[in-house]
Amino acid sequence: MSTSLKLLTSAVVLGACLAVASSDVQAGHCRSCCPPPPPQKVVLVVSHPCTCCKYEIPVCIPACCQGAPAVCFQDTCIGHGKNVFEWSNGYRVVVRFPPGGGYRVIQRRV
């Protein structure tokens, strides 16, 4: 088969694939038709375990996090511990207190 015939065949196949994909989107089969609700901003207040300084930490959490989170303090092997904020849907924000001072925020879904 010649090179030009191969190119023409591949162009036709690619065009057919694009036509099928665009007809699926027009038929209402796209996943992003309903965007998720925007995240909500909350301010978490933590107290450093060594200095007792209070920090107000603004974080964005998913809109599905409703109500007040469960809060607990945990000691850590390295650093000065961590505060764990967990909502009923399993979303978790961890505020760690490293040995050098300050804090570090870690957000994740469990």
N, CA, C and O atoms as a printed pandas DataFrame, in Angstrom:
     atom_number atom_name residue_name chain_id  residue_number  x_coord  y_coord  z_coord
0              1         N          MET        A               1    0.852   -1.162    0.000
1              2        CA          MET        A               1    0.000    0.000    0.000
2              3         C          MET        A               1    0.904    1.231    0.000
3              4         O          MET        A               1    1.916    1.260    0.700
4              5         N          SER        A               2    0.546    2.235   -0.772
5              6        CA          SER        A               2    1.378    3.431   -0.862
6              7         C          SER        A               2    1.192    4.301    0.378
7              8         O          SER        A               2    0.220    4.151    1.118
8              9         N          THR        A               3    2.119    5.192    0.588
9             10        CA          THR        A               3    2.097    6.068    1.760
10            11         C          THR        A               3    0.891    7.004    1.739
11            12         O          THR        A               3    0.266    7.232    2.775
12            13         N          SER        A               4    0.564    7.541    0.582
13            14        CA          SER        A               4   -0.574    8.459    0.499
14            15         C          SER        A               4   -1.889    7.725    0.770
15            16         O          SER        A               4   -2.797    8.292    1.379
16            17         N          LEU        A               5   -1.998    6.486    0.330
17            18        CA          LEU        A               5   -3.203    5.716    0.601
18            19         C          LEU        A               5   -3.319    5.391    2.092
19            20         O          LEU        A               5   -4.422    5.402    2.639
20            21         N          LYS        A               6   -2.197    5.104    2.755
21            22        CA          LYS        A               6   -2.192    4.857    4.200
22            23         C          LYS        A               6   -2.614    6.108    4.959
23            24         O          LYS        A               6   -3.398    6.020    5.904
24            25         N          LEU        A               7   -2.105    7.271    4.559
25            26        CA          LEU        A               7   -2.467    8.526    5.202
26            27         C          LEU        A               7   -3.952    8.824    5.020
27            28         O          LEU        A               7   -4.618    9.256    5.960
28            29         N          LEU        A               8   -4.469    8.598    3.825
29            30        CA          LEU        A               8   -5.874    8.846    3.544
30            31         C          LEU        A               8   -6.759    7.916    4.378
31            32         O          LEU        A               8   -7.778    8.348    4.916
32            33         N          THR        A               9   -6.375    6.654    4.486
33            34        CA          THR        A               9   -7.137    5.686    5.272
34            35         C          THR        A               9   -7.133    6.059    6.755
35            36         O          THR        A               9   -8.169    5.987    7.415
36            37         N          SER        A              10   -5.984    6.452    7.273
37            38        CA          SER        A              10   -5.909    6.823    8.688
38            39         C          SER        A              10   -6.694    8.107    8.958
39            40         O          SER        A              10   -7.274    8.249   10.034
40            41         N          ALA        A              11   -6.726    9.047    8.007
41            42        CA          ALA        A              11   -7.501   10.278    8.164
42            43         C          ALA        A              11   -8.994    9.966    8.205
43            44         O          ALA        A              11   -9.726   10.567    8.991
44            45         N          VAL        A              12   -9.457    9.034    7.371
45            46        CA          VAL        A              12  -10.872    8.655    7.360
46            47         C          VAL        A              12  -11.249    7.972    8.675
47            48         O          VAL        A              12  -12.309    8.252    9.235
48            49         N          VAL        A              13  -10.395    7.086    9.166
49            50        CA          VAL        A              13  -10.668    6.386   10.427
50            51         C          VAL        A              13  -10.696    7.383   11.580
51            52         O          VAL        A              13  -11.576    7.304   12.438
52            53         N          LEU        A              14   -9.756    8.311   11.616
53            54        CA          LEU        A              14   -9.719    9.312   12.673
54            55         C          LEU        A              14  -10.958   10.204   12.615
55            56         O          LEU        A              14  -11.531   10.530   13.654
56            57         N          GLY        A              15  -11.368   10.594   11.437
57            58        CA          GLY        A              15  -12.573   11.411   11.285
58            59         C          GLY        A              15  -13.813   10.681   11.775
59            60         O          GLY        A              15  -14.682   11.283   12.405
60            61         N          ALA        A              16  -13.898    9.402   11.493
61            62        CA          ALA        A              16  -15.046    8.611   11.949
62            63         C          ALA        A              16  -15.069    8.517   13.474
63            64         O          ALA        A              16  -16.131    8.608   14.089
64            65         N          CYS        A              17  -13.897    8.336   14.079
65            66        CA          CYS        A              17  -13.822    8.264   15.547
66            67         C          CYS        A              17  -14.242    9.583   16.179
67            68         O          CYS        A              17  -14.950    9.589   17.186
68            69         N          LEU        A              18  -13.816   10.692   15.603
69            70        CA          LEU        A              18  -14.189   12.004   16.133
70            71         C          LEU        A              18  -15.684   12.262   15.970
71            72         O          LEU        A              18  -16.309   12.862   16.844
72            73         N          ALA        A              19  -16.248   11.819   14.873
73            74        CA          ALA        A              19  -17.683   12.015   14.646
74            75         C          ALA        A              19  -18.502   11.225   15.659
75            76         O          ALA        A              19  -19.509   11.725   16.161
76            77         N          VAL        A              20  -18.089   10.013   15.964
77            78        CA          VAL        A              20  -18.799    9.196   16.951
78            79         C          VAL        A              20  -18.662    9.821   18.338
79            80         O          VAL        A              20  -19.637    9.876   19.089
80            81         N          ALA        A              21  -17.467   10.291   18.684
81            82        CA          ALA        A              21  -17.248   10.894   20.001
82            83         C          ALA        A              21  -18.071   12.160   20.161
83            84         O          ALA        A              21  -18.643   12.382   21.229
84            85         N          SER        A              22  -18.151   13.002   19.130
85            86        CA          SER        A              22  -18.919   14.238   19.250
86            87         C          SER        A              22  -20.419   13.964   19.299
87            88         O          SER        A              22  -21.154   14.714   19.941
88            89         N          SER        A              23  -20.889   12.907   18.635
89            90        CA          SER        A              23  -22.311   12.593   18.707
90            91         C          SER        A              23  -22.686   12.081   20.091
91            92         O          SER        A              23  -23.816   12.299   20.529
92            93         N          ASP        A              24  -21.766   11.397   20.806
93            94        CA          ASP        A              24  -22.028   10.958   22.175
94            95         C          ASP        A              24  -22.183   12.153   23.106
95            96         O          ASP        A              24  -23.047   12.146   23.983
96            97         N          VAL        A              25  -21.357   13.176   22.925
97            98        CA          VAL        A              25  -21.435   14.354   23.761
98            99         C          VAL        A              25  -22.742   15.086   23.498
99           100         O          VAL        A              25  -23.386   15.551   24.439
100          101         N          GLN        A              26  -23.146   15.196   22.238
101          102        CA          GLN        A              26  -24.377   15.885   21.906
102          103         C          GLN        A              26  -25.598   15.109   22.385
103          104         O          GLN        A              26  -26.637   15.708   22.663
104          105         N          ALA        A              27  -25.490   13.798   22.484
105          106        CA          ALA        A              27  -26.616   12.980   22.917
106          107         C          ALA        A              27  -26.795   12.991   24.433
107          108         O          ALA        A              27  -27.714   12.354   24.948
108          109         N          GLY        A              28  -25.927   13.707   25.156
109          110        CA          GLY        A              28  -26.079   13.813   26.606
110          111         C          GLY        A              28  -25.294   12.772   27.371
111          112         O          GLY        A              28  -25.641   12.478   28.516
112          113         N          HIS        A              29  -24.268   12.208   26.803
113          114        CA          HIS        A              29  -23.478   11.183   27.483
114          115         C          HIS        A              29  -22.203   11.750   28.091
115          116         O          HIS        A              29  -21.292   10.987   28.412
116          117         N          CYS        A              30  -22.113   13.053   28.256
117          118        CA          CYS        A              30  -20.870   13.597   28.809
118          119         C          CYS        A              30  -20.944   13.593   30.329
119          120         O          CYS        A              30  -22.017   13.779   30.903
120          121         N          ARG        A              31  -19.826   13.384   30.968
121          122        CA          ARG        A              31  -19.777   13.259   32.427
122          123         C          ARG        A              31  -19.760   14.613   33.130
123          124         O          ARG        A              31  -20.173   14.710   34.285
124          125         N          SER        A              32  -19.297   15.644   32.461
125          126        CA          SER        A              32  -19.135   16.924   33.138
126          127         C          SER        A              32  -20.301   17.873   32.867
127          128         O          SER        A              32  -20.123   19.089   32.939
128          129         N          CYS        A              33  -21.478   17.355   32.560
129          130        CA          CYS        A              33  -22.627   18.217   32.296
130          131         C          CYS        A              33  -23.073   18.948   33.555
131          132         O          CYS        A              33  -23.486   20.105   33.476
132          133         N          CYS        A              34  -23.001   18.308   34.697
133          134        CA          CYS        A              34  -23.391   18.931   35.958
134          135         C          CYS        A              34  -22.128   19.108   36.793
135          136         O          CYS        A              34  -21.671   18.158   37.430
136          137         N          PRO        A              35  -21.560   20.307   36.800
137          138        CA          PRO        A              35  -20.328   20.497   37.571
138          139         C          PRO        A              35  -20.605   20.347   39.062
139          140         O          PRO        A              35  -21.715   20.616   39.522
140          141         N          PRO        A              36  -19.610   19.923   39.807
141          142        CA          PRO        A              36  -19.809   19.766   41.249
142          143         C          PRO        A              36  -20.009   21.134   41.897
143          144         O          PRO        A              36  -19.548   22.143   41.365
144          145         N          PRO        A              37  -20.685   21.175   43.029
145          146        CA          PRO        A              37  -20.860   22.454   43.718
146          147         C          PRO        A              37  -19.505   23.013   44.139
147          148         O          PRO        A              37  -18.572   22.250   44.393
148          149         N          PRO        A              38  -19.390   24.320   44.213
149          150        CA          PRO        A              38  -18.095   24.913   44.571
150          151         C          PRO        A              38  -17.701   24.581   46.006
151          152         O          PRO        A              38  -18.569   24.356   46.850
152          153         N          PRO        A              39  -16.405   24.548   46.287
153          154        CA          PRO        A              39  -15.972   24.262   47.657
154          155         C          PRO        A              39  -16.368   25.410   48.587
155          156         O          PRO        A              39  -16.606   26.534   48.145
156          157         N          GLN        A              40  -16.432   25.103   49.867
157          158        CA          GLN        A              40  -16.753   26.118   50.860
158          159         C          GLN        A              40  -15.501   26.468   51.656
159          160         O          GLN        A              40  -14.644   25.618   51.899
160          161         N          LYS        A              41  -15.413   27.711   52.047
161          162        CA          LYS        A              41  -14.257   28.170   52.821
162          163         C          LYS        A              41  -14.623   28.162   54.300
163          164         O          LYS        A              41  -15.670   28.674   54.695
164          165         N          VAL        A              42  -13.748   27.576   55.109
165          166        CA          VAL        A              42  -13.926   27.574   56.559
166          167         C          VAL        A              42  -12.610   27.990   57.206
167          168         O          VAL        A              42  -11.547   27.889   56.593
168          169         N          VAL        A              43  -12.691   28.449   58.428
169          170        CA          VAL        A              43  -11.493   28.826   59.184
170          171         C          VAL        A              43  -11.388   27.886   60.370
171          172         O          VAL        A              43  -12.282   27.828   61.214
172          173         N          LEU        A              44  -10.289   27.152   60.426
173          174        CA          LEU        A              44  -10.026   26.234   61.537
174          175         C          LEU        A              44   -9.124   26.948   62.539
175          176         O          LEU        A              44   -8.149   27.587   62.143
176          177         N          VAL        A              45   -9.431   26.849   63.808
177          178        CA          VAL        A              45   -8.622   27.476   64.853
178          179         C          VAL        A              45   -7.901   26.370   65.604
179          180         O          VAL        A              45   -8.525   25.467   66.161
180          181         N          VAL        A              46   -6.566   26.457   65.611
181          182        CA          VAL        A              46   -5.761   25.467   66.325
182          183         C          VAL        A              46   -4.832   26.195   67.285
183          184         O          VAL        A              46   -4.512   27.369   67.099
184          185         N          SER        A              47   -4.418   25.490   68.291
185          186        CA          SER        A              47   -3.481   26.031   69.272
186          187         C          SER        A              47   -2.214   25.190   69.228
187          188         O          SER        A              47   -2.272   23.964   69.327
188          189         N          HIS        A              48   -1.057   25.855   69.078
189          190        CA          HIS        A              48    0.215   25.125   69.041
190          191         C          HIS        A              48    0.448   24.495   70.410
191          192         O          HIS        A              48    0.325   25.177   71.427
192          193         N          PRO        A              49    0.785   23.199   70.456
193          194        CA          PRO        A              49    0.892   22.508   71.749
194          195         C          PRO        A              49    2.038   23.006   72.633
195          196         O          PRO        A              49    1.965   22.874   73.855
196          197         N          CYS        A              50    3.090   23.572   72.046
197          198        CA          CYS        A              50    4.220   24.020   72.869
198          199         C          CYS        A              50    4.110   25.490   73.264
199          200         O          CYS        A              50    4.392   25.851   74.406
200          201         N          THR        A              51    3.704   26.327   72.333
201          202        CA          THR        A              51    3.688   27.766   72.590
202          203         C          THR        A              51    2.304   28.285   72.979
203          204         O          THR        A              51    2.180   29.414   73.454
204          205         N          CYS        A              52    1.272   27.480   72.786
205          206        CA          CYS        A              52   -0.127   27.855   73.033
206          207         C          CYS        A              52   -0.579   29.017   72.142
207          208         O          CYS        A              52   -1.602   29.642   72.420
208          209         N          CYS        A              53    0.174   29.313   71.075
209          210        CA          CYS        A              53   -0.242   30.344   70.117
210          211         C          CYS        A              53   -1.409   29.805   69.308
211          212         O          CYS        A              53   -1.405   28.650   68.885
212          213         N          LYS        A              54   -2.406   30.651   69.098
213          214        CA          LYS        A              54   -3.570   30.246   68.306
214          215         C          LYS        A              54   -3.346   30.667   66.860
215          216         O          LYS        A              54   -2.897   31.778   66.581
216          217         N          TYR        A              55   -3.672   29.744   65.940
217          218        CA          TYR        A              55   -3.590   29.999   64.510
218          219         C          TYR        A              55   -4.978   29.871   63.915
219          220         O          TYR        A              55   -5.696   28.915   64.207
220          221         N          GLU        A              56   -5.362   30.830   63.080
221          222        CA          GLU        A              56   -6.592   30.726   62.307
222          223         C          GLU        A              56   -6.179   30.305   60.906
223          224         O          GLU        A              56   -5.481   31.044   60.211
224          225         N          ILE        A              57   -6.607   29.119   60.492
225          226        CA          ILE        A              57   -6.167   28.543   59.233
226          227         C          ILE        A              57   -7.351   28.457   58.279
227          228         O          ILE        A              57   -8.257   27.650   58.489
228          229         N          PRO        A              58   -7.354   29.297   57.211
229          230        CA          PRO        A              58   -8.436   29.198   56.227
230          231         C          PRO        A              58   -8.183   28.025   55.279
231          232         O          PRO        A              58   -7.090   27.897   54.727
232          233         N          VAL        A              59   -9.179   27.182   55.093
233          234        CA          VAL        A              59   -9.081   26.045   54.178
234          235         C          VAL        A              59  -10.351   25.969   53.340
235          236         O          VAL        A              59  -11.412   26.427   53.765
236          237         N          CYS        A              60  -10.238   25.394   52.161
237          238        CA          CYS        A              60  -11.392   25.117   51.316
238          239         C          CYS        A              60  -11.709   23.629   51.432
239          240         O          CYS        A              60  -10.832   22.780   51.268
240          241         N          ILE        A              61  -12.958   23.331   51.713
241          242        CA          ILE        A              61  -13.383   21.939   51.844
242          243         C          ILE        A              61  -14.516   21.681   50.857
243          244         O          ILE        A              61  -15.186   22.629   50.446
244          245         N          PRO        A              62  -14.750   20.437   50.464
245          246        CA          PRO        A              62  -15.842   20.138   49.534
246          247         C          PRO        A              62  -17.201   20.558   50.102
247          248         O          PRO        A              62  -17.401   20.603   51.316
248          249         N          ALA        A              63  -18.112   20.858   49.204
249          250        CA          ALA        A              63  -19.449   21.292   49.614
250          251         C          ALA        A              63  -20.209   20.194   50.352
251          252         O          ALA        A              63  -21.147   20.487   51.093
252          253         N          CYS        A              64  -19.817   18.936   50.160
253          254        CA          CYS        A              64  -20.519   17.835   50.823
254          255         C          CYS        A              64  -20.154   17.709   52.305
255          256         O          CYS        A              64  -20.766   16.910   53.014
256          257         N          CYS        A              65  -19.183   18.470   52.783
257          258        CA          CYS        A              65  -18.822   18.453   54.204
258          259         C          CYS        A              65  -19.805   19.343   54.954
259          260         O          CYS        A              65  -19.746   20.567   54.840
260          261         N          GLN        A              66  -20.686   18.749   55.703
261          262        CA          GLN        A              66  -21.715   19.484   56.432
262          263         C          GLN        A              66  -21.507   19.323   57.925
263          264         O          GLN        A              66  -21.045   18.283   58.395
264          265         N          GLY        A              67  -21.853   20.360   58.661
265          266        CA          GLY        A              67  -21.775   20.292   60.116
266          267         C          GLY        A              67  -20.367   20.512   60.630
267          268         O          GLY        A              67  -19.431   20.741   59.864
268          269         N          ALA        A              68  -20.242   20.440   61.924
269          270        CA          ALA        A              68  -18.946   20.626   62.570
270          271         C          ALA        A              68  -18.133   19.336   62.488
271          272         O          ALA        A              68  -18.692   18.245   62.602
272          273         N          PRO        A              69  -16.825   19.453   62.293
273          274        CA          PRO        A              69  -16.001   18.246   62.240
274          275         C          PRO        A              69  -15.688   17.717   63.637
275          276         O          PRO        A              69  -15.768   18.445   64.626
276          277         N          ALA        A              70  -15.336   16.455   63.694
277          278        CA          ALA        A              70  -14.797   15.881   64.928
278          279         C          ALA        A              70  -13.328   16.292   64.992
279          280         O          ALA        A              70  -12.619   16.199   63.990
280          281         N          VAL        A              71  -12.868   16.741   66.144
281          282        CA          VAL        A              71  -11.506   17.253   66.290
282          283         C          VAL        A              71  -10.797   16.451   67.365
283          284         O          VAL        A              71  -11.348   16.196   68.435
284          285         N          CYS        A              72   -9.555   16.053   67.063
285          286        CA          CYS        A              72   -8.752   15.394   68.088
286          287         C          CYS        A              72   -7.289   15.783   67.908
287          288         O          CYS        A              72   -6.859   16.112   66.802
288          289         N          PHE        A              73   -6.535   15.745   68.988
289          290        CA          PHE        A              73   -5.100   16.010   68.955
290          291         C          PHE        A              73   -4.387   14.683   69.124
291          292         O          PHE        A              73   -4.767   13.863   69.961
292          293         N          GLN        A              74   -3.332   14.473   68.310
293          294        CA          GLN        A              74   -2.559   13.246   68.405
294          295         C          GLN        A              74   -1.079   13.591   68.525
295          296         O          GLN        A              74   -0.584   14.474   67.824
296          297         N          ASP        A              75   -0.381   12.899   69.406
297          298        CA          ASP        A              75    1.074   13.051   69.493
298          299         C          ASP        A              75    1.702   12.378   68.281
299          300         O          ASP        A              75    1.147   11.427   67.731
300          301         N          THR        A              76    2.865   12.880   67.866
301          302        CA          THR        A              76    3.598   12.298   66.743
302          303         C          THR        A              76    5.031   12.004   67.173
303          304         O          THR        A              76    5.538   12.603   68.122
304          305         N          CYS        A              77    5.681   11.078   66.468
305          306        CA          CYS        A              77    7.072   10.730   66.777
306          307         C          CYS        A              77    8.012   11.886   66.459
307          308         O          CYS        A              77    8.953   12.165   67.202
308          309         N          ILE        A              78    7.738   12.552   65.343
309          310        CA          ILE        A              78    8.559   13.692   64.928
310          311         C          ILE        A              78    7.678   14.925   64.970
311          312         O          ILE        A              78    6.560   14.916   64.454
312          313         N          GLY        A              79    8.174   15.974   65.576
313          314        CA          GLY        A              79    7.388   17.196   65.666
314          315         C          GLY        A              79    6.657   17.282   66.985
315          316         O          GLY        A              79    6.947   16.554   67.935
316          317         N          HIS        A              80    5.693   18.198   67.019
317          318        CA          HIS        A              80    4.981   18.471   68.265
318          319         C          HIS        A              80    3.538   18.011   68.234
319          320         O          HIS        A              80    2.738   18.469   69.051
320          321         N          GLY        A              81    3.174   17.120   67.320
321          322        CA          GLY        A              81    1.826   16.583   67.280
322          323         C          GLY        A              81    1.037   17.093   66.091
323          324         O          GLY        A              81    1.565   17.780   65.216
324          325         N          LYS        A              82   -0.251   16.739   66.079
325          326        CA          LYS        A              82   -1.129   17.156   64.992
326          327         C          LYS        A              82   -2.564   17.230   65.479
327          328         O          LYS        A              82   -2.975   16.480   66.364
328          329         N          ASN        A              83   -3.321   18.150   64.886
329          330        CA          ASN        A              83   -4.760   18.233   65.096
330          331         C          ASN        A              83   -5.424   17.614   63.884
331          332         O          ASN        A              83   -5.049   17.912   62.750
332          333         N          VAL        A              84   -6.404   16.759   64.108
333          334        CA          VAL        A              84   -7.115   16.089   63.024
334          335         C          VAL        A              84   -8.571   16.551   63.057
335          336         O          VAL        A              84   -9.258   16.393   64.066
336          337         N          PHE        A              85   -9.035   17.125   61.944
337          338        CA          PHE        A              85  -10.421   17.546   61.770
338          339         C          PHE        A              85  -11.046   16.582   60.777
339          340         O          PHE        A              85  -10.559   16.463   59.653
340          341         N          GLU        A              86  -12.121   15.884   61.163
341          342        CA          GLU        A              86  -12.746   14.914   60.269
342          343         C          GLU        A              86  -14.256   15.118   60.233
343          344         O          GLU        A              86  -14.919   15.163   61.270
344          345         N          TRP        A              87  -14.788   15.241   59.007
345          346        CA          TRP        A              87  -16.219   15.406   58.808
346          347         C          TRP        A              87  -16.885   14.044   58.656
347          348         O          TRP        A              87  -16.206   13.039   58.445
348          349         N          SER        A              88  -18.194   14.008   58.760
349          350        CA          SER        A              88  -18.934   12.746   58.735
350          351         C          SER        A              88  -18.828   12.017   57.398
351          352         O          SER        A              88  -19.038   10.805   57.348
352          353         N          ASN        A              89  -18.506   12.729   56.309
353          354        CA          ASN        A              89  -18.380   12.062   55.009
354          355         C          ASN        A              89  -16.986   11.489   54.784
355          356         O          ASN        A              89  -16.723   10.932   53.718
356          357         N          GLY        A              90  -16.087   11.609   55.757
357          358        CA          GLY        A              90  -14.762   11.030   55.641
358          359         C          GLY        A              90  -13.679   12.003   55.210
359          360         O          GLY        A              90  -12.508   11.625   55.164
360          361         N          TYR        A              91  -14.030   13.250   54.891
361          362        CA          TYR        A              91  -13.006   14.220   54.497
362          363         C          TYR        A              91  -12.226   14.631   55.739
363          364         O          TYR        A              91  -12.805   14.850   56.803
364          365         N          ARG        A              92  -10.918   14.732   55.594
365          366        CA          ARG        A              92  -10.050   14.972   56.738
366          367         C          ARG        A              92   -9.057   16.088   56.434
367          368         O          ARG        A              92   -8.469   16.135   55.353
368          369         N          VAL        A              93   -8.878   16.981   57.400
369          370        CA          VAL        A              93   -7.841   18.009   57.341
370          371         C          VAL        A              93   -6.949   17.792   58.554
371          372         O          VAL        A              93   -7.424   17.739   59.688
372          373         N          VAL        A              94   -5.642   17.665   58.297
373          374        CA          VAL        A              94   -4.679   17.442   59.366
374          375         C          VAL        A              94   -3.762   18.663   59.439
375          376         O          VAL        A              94   -3.206   19.086   58.426
376          377         N          VAL        A              95   -3.609   19.224   60.628
377          378        CA          VAL        A              95   -2.697   20.341   60.858
378          379         C          VAL        A              95   -1.553   19.808   61.705
379          380         O          VAL        A              95   -1.737   19.482   62.878
380          381         N          ARG        A              96   -0.366   19.720   61.102
381          382        CA          ARG        A              96    0.814   19.180   61.786
382          383         C          ARG        A              96    1.666   20.320   62.315
383          384         O          ARG        A              96    1.706   21.402   61.731
384          385         N          PHE        A              97    2.339   20.071   63.414
385          386        CA          PHE        A              97    3.235   21.054   64.015
386          387         C          PHE        A              97    4.663   20.513   63.938
387          388         O          PHE        A              97    5.076   19.753   64.814
388          389         N          PRO        A              98    5.428   20.891   62.899
389          390        CA          PRO        A              98    6.787   20.364   62.729
390          391         C          PRO        A              98    7.744   20.899   63.810
391          392         O          PRO        A              98    7.442   21.891   64.474
392          393         N          PRO        A              99    8.895   20.236   63.979
393          394        CA          PRO        A              99    9.825   20.641   65.039
394          395         C          PRO        A              99   10.406   22.035   64.830
395          396         O          PRO        A              99   10.847   22.656   65.797
396          397         N          GLY        A             100   10.423   22.546   63.606
397          398        CA          GLY        A             100   10.987   23.871   63.337
398          399         C          GLY        A             100   10.039   25.007   63.649
399          400         O          GLY        A             100   10.421   26.169   63.510
400          401         N          GLY        A             101    8.818   24.720   64.065
401          402        CA          GLY        A             101    7.836   25.752   64.370
402          403         C          GLY        A             101    6.810   25.893   63.263
403          404         O          GLY        A             101    6.957   25.306   62.191
404          405         N          GLY        A             102    5.782   26.664   63.520
405          406        CA          GLY        A             102    4.729   26.880   62.540
406          407         C          GLY        A             102    3.805   25.675   62.441
407          408         O          GLY        A             102    3.662   24.895   63.382
408          409         N          TYR        A             103    3.175   25.543   61.259
409          410        CA          TYR        A             103    2.253   24.433   61.042
410          411         C          TYR        A             103    2.244   24.053   59.565
411          412         O          TYR        A             103    2.720   24.813   58.721
412          413         N          ARG        A             104    1.707   22.887   59.258
413          414        CA          ARG        A             104    1.547   22.408   57.875
414          415         C          ARG        A             104    0.191   21.767   57.765
415          416         O          ARG        A             104   -0.207   20.978   58.622
416          417         N          VAL        A             105   -0.538   22.113   56.684
417          418        CA          VAL        A             105   -1.901   21.620   56.482
418          419         C          VAL        A             105   -1.902   20.519   55.439
419          420         O          VAL        A             105   -1.309   20.672   54.371
420          421         N          ILE        A             106   -2.563   19.411   55.741
421          422        CA          ILE        A             106   -2.702   18.280   54.820
422          423         C          ILE        A             106   -4.198   17.985   54.702
423          424         O          ILE        A             106   -4.877   17.769   55.705
424          425         N          GLN        A             107   -4.705   17.978   53.458
425          426        CA          GLN        A             107   -6.121   17.691   53.232
426          427         C          GLN        A             107   -6.241   16.416   52.407
427          428         O          GLN        A             107   -5.492   16.213   51.452
428          429         N          ARG        A             108   -7.187   15.561   52.780
429          430        CA          ARG        A             108   -7.389   14.325   52.004
430          431         C          ARG        A             108   -8.740   13.710   52.321
431          432         O          ARG        A             108   -9.335   13.945   53.373
432          433         N          ARG        A             109   -9.191   12.924   51.380
433          434        CA          ARG        A             109  -10.418   12.136   51.575
434          435         C          ARG        A             109   -9.992   10.754   52.026
435          436         O          ARG        A             109   -9.093   10.149   51.441
436          437         N          VAL        A             110  -10.639   10.260   53.064
437          438        CA          VAL        A             110  -10.287    8.945   53.619
438          439         C          VAL        A             110  -10.999    7.859   52.859
439          440         O          VAL        A             110  -10.837    6.680   53.170
